[in-house]
Amino acid sequence: MPFNQIVSKYMPHASFEVEQGESGWNNTTRFVTTPEGRAVLRIYETHRDLGKVRFEHDVLIALAEQQMPCAVPLPLRTDKGLTYTVLEDGTGRYACMFRYIDGVRPNSNHPNTAVSIGEMTGHLSRALARVQVSRATAYPPYYELEAAHPTCTEERIASFCLSPPEAFRQQAYALVRIYEEFTMFHANLTHLRKLPHQLVHGDINHSNVLVSDSDQGQGVAVLDFEFCTWDVRAIEPAVVLSGYLSESPDWIQVEAFIRGYNKVISLTDDEIDAIPLLVRLRKLDVFIHFLGRYLDGVDAPEVLCQQIRDVARGLGTLRQEEEQILHMYRQVIREQMAVK
């Protein structure tokens, strides 16, 4: 990786050290330390789309001008005044650097963490509703599942789920269940399109937020706006809730998150009713995302196998618990209104 070459475009006259960082599924991350402070270097690994990079950076710059109780990454500029650069290794990959934000990954078992993530999600949603970016969004809404990944057409998804390759034969039953959920979801598209829309982050989870090192209840920042797009407002809390609603739902965390989020954002009745459907949509989108990565040769079969198991279990749990989710959401609202 030409890390030094990239950093030199942002800091041509500074001395610096590049350190290993936590990288996600889609990007490579490194920390850069200089005498003046620290920065974060990111290399986009799964797309070569400059429009996506520019849109993400435009949103972040606009958010930085708003007053929020939590921070977002601020893109730095190269010596040519750009917020991005192209790697000179022939791959066509883009890289960028952001101002470093001091904080730690949250403890997923701490209820105060869920409250703080709820509050951060609400404050960010409110700020994104005010953001105006002239550039067109790079991603379709979540509910346009067939457009979620260029490789995953409806026909290809059906073929894979109903006639899986040999490496996925043991997941045949899980794939049929996923495809059944996929086909049932389409019956609700008209309803979803009528819900309130705005810009959304689209991927808030424990790996994309920071909290205070000394206080898990103090949210510090929301990171990774790569999938920011125009979508249903309620998809934002649904994405977070999806992470808590796995094979064994963590109801303490679910209630804590709802309490934090509802302090800031009051969803309409129609939006609340749609939460289980939107959680289902998130899980289907995760499957399509990793199916696309497998079909593109990015991931080995073992990675997709694990995602198939997780998604199928999560969808099964959701079918059993969706009434409990709605009951809990409305109960939190009643309790908070009684306090007011």
Backbone hydrogen bonds, N-H to C=O, Kabsch-Sander energy under -0.5 kcal/mol:
donor,donor_aa,acceptor,acceptor_aa,energy
3,F,1,M,-1.7
6,I,2,P,-1.8
7,V,3,F,-2.7
8,S,4,N,-2.2
9,K,5,Q,-0.7
9,K,6,I,-1.2
10,Y,6,I,-0.7
10,Y,7,V,-1.3
11,M,7,V,-2.7
14,A,11,M,-1.2
17,E,33,T,-2.1
19,E,31,F,-3.4
21,G,29,T,-1.1
23,S,21,G,-0.6
28,T,43,I,-2.3
30,R,41,L,-2.2
31,F,19,E,-2.3
32,V,39,A,-3.0
33,T,17,E,-2.8
34,T,37,G,-3.2
37,G,34,T,-1.0
39,A,32,V,-2.3
40,V,98,F,-2.6
41,L,30,R,-3.4
42,R,96,C,-2.8
43,I,28,T,-2.5
44,Y,94,Y,-2.5
45,E,26,N,-1.9
45,E,43,I,-0.5
46,T,26,N,-0.9
50,L,48,R,-0.8
53,V,49,D,-1.4
54,R,50,L,-2.8
55,F,51,G,-2.2
56,E,52,K,-2.2
57,H,53,V,-2.3
58,D,54,R,-2.6
59,V,55,F,-2.3
60,L,56,E,-2.1
61,I,57,H,-2.4
62,A,58,D,-2.1
63,L,59,V,-2.5
64,A,60,L,-2.1
65,E,61,I,-0.6
65,E,62,A,-0.8
66,Q,63,L,-1.9
68,M,66,Q,-0.8
71,A,220,V,-3.1
76,L,97,M,-3.2
78,T,82,L,-3.3
79,D,9,K,-2.5
81,G,78,T,-2.0
85,T,95,A,-2.2
87,L,93,R,-2.8
90,G,87,L,-0.5
95,A,85,T,-2.7
96,C,42,R,-2.3
98,F,40,V,-2.7
99,R,74,L,-2.2
100,Y,38,R,-1.3
104,V,211,V,-2.6
108,S,106,P,-0.8
110,H,107,N,-1.8
113,T,110,H,-1.2
114,A,110,H,-1.1
115,V,111,P,-1.8
116,S,112,N,-2.2
117,I,113,T,-2.6
118,G,114,A,-2.2
119,E,115,V,-2.4
120,M,116,S,-2.7
121,T,117,I,-2.6
122,G,118,G,-2.2
123,H,119,E,-2.8
124,L,120,M,-2.7
125,S,121,T,-2.3
126,R,122,G,-2.3
127,A,123,H,-2.1
128,L,124,L,-3.0
129,A,125,S,-1.6
130,R,126,R,-0.5
130,R,127,A,-1.3
131,V,127,A,-0.7
131,V,128,L,-0.6
144,E,141,P,-1.7
145,L,143,Y,-1.7
147,A,144,E,-1.7
148,A,145,L,-1.7
152,C,149,H,-1.3
153,T,151,T,-1.3
157,I,153,T,-2.5
158,A,154,E,-2.3
159,S,155,E,-2.4
160,F,156,R,-2.4
161,C,157,I,-2.5
162,L,158,A,-2.5
163,S,159,S,-2.0
168,F,165,P,-2.2
169,R,166,E,-1.6
171,Q,168,F,-1.2
172,A,169,R,-1.7
175,L,171,Q,-2.7
176,V,172,A,-2.0
177,R,173,Y,-2.1
178,I,174,A,-2.4
179,Y,175,L,-2.5
180,E,176,V,-2.4
181,E,177,R,-2.1
182,F,178,I,-2.2
183,T,179,Y,-2.5
184,M,180,E,-2.3
185,F,181,E,-2.1
186,H,182,F,-0.9
187,A,184,M,-1.2
188,N,185,F,-2.2
189,L,186,H,-1.3
192,L,188,N,-2.1
193,R,189,L,-2.3
194,K,190,T,-0.6
194,K,191,H,-1.0
195,L,192,L,-1.6
198,Q,231,D,-2.4
200,V,229,T,-2.8
208,N,205,N,-1.8
209,V,206,H,-0.6
210,L,221,A,-2.5
211,V,104,V,-2.6
212,S,215,D,-0.8
212,S,218,Q,-2.4
218,Q,215,D,-1.9
219,G,217,G,-0.7
220,V,210,L,-2.9
221,A,210,L,-1.7
222,V,71,A,-2.1
223,L,208,N,-3.5
228,C,225,F,-1.8
229,T,200,V,-1.7
231,D,198,Q,-2.9
231,D,229,T,-0.5
233,R,196,P,-2.8
235,I,232,V,-1.6
236,E,233,R,-1.5
238,A,234,A,-1.6
239,V,235,I,-2.3
240,V,236,E,-1.3
241,L,237,P,-2.7
242,S,238,A,-2.1
243,G,239,V,-0.9
243,G,240,V,-0.9
244,Y,240,V,-0.8
244,Y,241,L,-0.7
245,L,241,L,-1.3
246,S,244,Y,-1.0
250,D,244,Y,-1.9
251,W,249,P,-1.1
254,V,250,D,-2.3
255,E,251,W,-2.6
256,A,252,I,-2.2
257,F,253,Q,-2.8
258,I,254,V,-2.4
259,R,255,E,-2.4
260,G,256,A,-2.2
261,Y,257,F,-2.9
262,N,258,I,-2.9
263,K,259,R,-1.0
264,V,261,Y,-1.6
265,I,261,Y,-2.7
267,L,265,I,-0.7
272,I,268,T,-2.3
273,D,269,D,-2.5
274,A,270,D,-1.2
275,I,272,I,-1.6
278,L,274,A,-2.5
279,V,275,I,-2.6
280,R,276,P,-2.3
281,L,277,L,-2.2
282,R,278,L,-2.2
283,K,279,V,-2.0
284,L,280,R,-2.3
285,D,281,L,-2.5
286,V,282,R,-2.2
287,F,283,K,-1.9
288,I,284,L,-2.3
289,H,285,D,-2.6
290,F,286,V,-2.3
291,L,287,F,-2.5
292,G,288,I,-2.6
293,R,289,H,-1.8
294,Y,290,F,-2.2
295,L,291,L,-2.7
296,D,292,G,-2.0
297,G,294,Y,-1.6
298,V,293,R,-2.8
299,D,293,R,-0.9
303,V,300,A,-1.0
304,L,300,A,-1.2
305,C,301,P,-2.7
306,Q,302,E,-1.9
307,Q,303,V,-1.8
308,I,304,L,-2.7
309,R,305,C,-2.2
310,D,306,Q,-2.5
311,V,307,Q,-2.9
312,A,308,I,-2.5
313,R,309,R,-2.3
314,G,310,D,-2.6
315,L,311,V,-2.6
316,G,312,A,-2.1
317,T,313,R,-2.5
318,L,314,G,-2.2
319,R,315,L,-1.9
320,Q,316,G,-1.2
321,E,317,T,-1.8
322,E,318,L,-1.5
325,I,321,E,-2.0
326,L,322,E,-2.0
327,H,323,E,-2.6
328,M,324,Q,-2.7
329,Y,325,I,-2.5
330,R,326,L,-2.3
331,Q,327,H,-2.3
332,V,328,M,-2.4
333,I,329,Y,-1.8
334,R,330,R,-2.4
335,E,331,Q,-2.4
336,Q,332,V,-2.4
337,M,333,I,-2.4
338,A,334,R,-2.1
339,V,335,E,-1.6
340,K,336,Q,-1.6
